[in-house]
Amino acid sequence: MASLYTDENFPLPVVKLLRALGHDVLTAQEAGNANLRIPDEDVLAFAVNNERAVLTRNRGDFIQLHRLQVGHTGIIVCTQDDNFERQARRINEAISAEENLRGKLIRVNLPSG
């Protein structure tokens, strides 16, 4: 299972569901990094230093960081989905299909249709 770090805007219900699926998820709040206006580059650096992939809905900025910092520990960008169970399941499916998240950008989008 994956070691993940969520930015401060990621929904807690999805975090709890991912934990129930066996993932090790640390939130920005739990790490003492919430409400500090930490730049995205530093969010990624924190994740890298703690051997965790970033899990975020801040797609544009983190896709750009993926292009600029190829040695990261993984970035998972998600579209907003108010169905938390579906989002957790889709994240789990996307990352479980990967042997290693290092240097990868994983996109988890809403289902089409």
C-alpha positions as CSV (number, residue, x, y, z in Angstrom):
1,M,0.0,0.0,0.0
2,A,1.1,3.6,-0.6
3,S,2.5,6.2,1.8
4,L,0.6,9.4,0.9
5,Y,0.7,13.1,2.1
6,T,-2.4,15.2,1.4
7,D,-2.3,19.0,1.1
8,E,-4.6,20.9,3.4
9,N,-7.5,21.1,1.1
10,F,-8.0,17.4,0.5
11,P,-11.2,16.0,1.9
12,L,-10.8,14.1,5.2
13,P,-13.6,11.6,4.4
14,V,-11.5,10.4,1.4
15,V,-8.4,10.2,3.7
16,K,-10.3,8.0,6.1
17,L,-11.6,5.7,3.4
18,L,-8.1,5.3,1.9
19,R,-6.8,4.4,5.4
20,A,-9.5,1.7,5.6
21,L,-8.2,0.4,2.3
22,G,-4.7,0.0,3.9
23,H,-2.9,3.2,2.7
24,D,-0.7,5.2,5.1
25,V,-2.0,8.7,4.7
26,L,-0.6,11.7,6.5
27,T,-2.6,15.0,6.2
28,A,-1.1,18.5,6.3
29,Q,-3.2,19.1,9.4
30,E,-1.7,16.1,11.2
31,A,1.8,17.2,10.1
32,G,1.3,20.7,11.6
33,N,1.4,22.2,8.1
34,A,-2.2,23.5,7.8
35,N,-3.2,27.2,7.5
36,L,0.4,28.3,7.0
37,R,0.2,29.3,3.4
38,I,3.0,26.8,2.5
39,P,4.0,27.1,-1.1
40,D,3.2,24.0,-3.3
41,E,7.0,23.5,-3.9
42,D,7.4,23.1,-0.1
43,V,4.4,20.8,0.1
44,L,6.1,18.6,-2.4
45,A,9.5,18.9,-0.7
46,F,7.9,17.8,2.6
47,A,6.4,14.8,0.9
48,V,9.7,13.9,-0.7
49,N,11.6,14.2,2.6
50,N,9.1,11.9,4.3
51,E,9.0,9.4,1.4
52,R,5.4,10.0,0.6
53,A,3.5,10.7,-2.6
54,V,1.4,14.0,-2.7
55,L,-2.3,13.6,-3.0
56,T,-4.1,16.8,-4.1
57,R,-6.9,18.4,-6.0
58,N,-4.6,21.3,-6.9
59,R,-4.1,19.8,-10.4
60,G,-2.6,22.7,-12.4
61,D,0.2,23.6,-9.9
62,F,1.2,20.0,-9.1
63,I,1.2,19.0,-12.8
64,Q,3.6,21.9,-13.4
65,L,5.7,20.8,-10.4
66,H,5.9,17.3,-11.8
67,R,7.4,18.7,-15.0
68,L,9.9,20.7,-13.0
69,Q,10.9,18.3,-10.3
70,V,11.3,14.8,-11.9
71,G,12.8,13.2,-8.8
72,H,9.7,13.4,-6.6
73,T,8.1,10.5,-4.7
74,G,4.9,10.7,-6.7
75,I,2.1,13.1,-7.3
76,I,-1.6,12.1,-7.5
77,V,-3.9,14.8,-8.8
78,C,-7.6,14.4,-8.5
79,T,-10.6,16.2,-9.9
80,Q,-13.2,17.2,-7.3
81,D,-15.7,14.4,-6.6
82,D,-18.3,14.8,-4.0
83,N,-18.8,11.1,-3.9
84,F,-16.0,10.3,-1.5
85,E,-16.4,6.6,-1.6
86,R,-16.0,6.6,-5.4
87,Q,-13.1,9.0,-5.2
88,A,-11.3,6.8,-2.7
89,R,-11.9,3.7,-4.7
90,R,-10.6,5.3,-7.9
91,I,-7.5,6.6,-6.1
92,N,-6.9,3.1,-4.7
93,E,-7.3,1.5,-8.1
94,A,-5.0,4.0,-9.8
95,I,-2.1,3.7,-7.3
96,S,-2.5,-0.1,-6.7
97,A,-1.9,-0.6,-10.4
98,E,1.6,1.0,-10.0
99,E,4.6,-0.9,-8.6
100,N,6.2,2.3,-7.5
101,L,5.0,5.9,-7.5
102,R,8.4,7.6,-7.6
103,G,8.6,10.2,-10.3
104,K,5.1,9.5,-11.6
105,L,2.1,11.7,-12.1
106,I,-1.1,9.8,-11.5
107,R,-4.3,11.5,-12.7
108,V,-7.6,10.5,-11.0
109,N,-10.5,12.0,-12.9
110,L,-14.3,11.8,-12.6
111,P,-15.7,8.9,-14.5
112,S,-17.0,9.9,-17.9
113,G,-20.7,9.6,-18.6
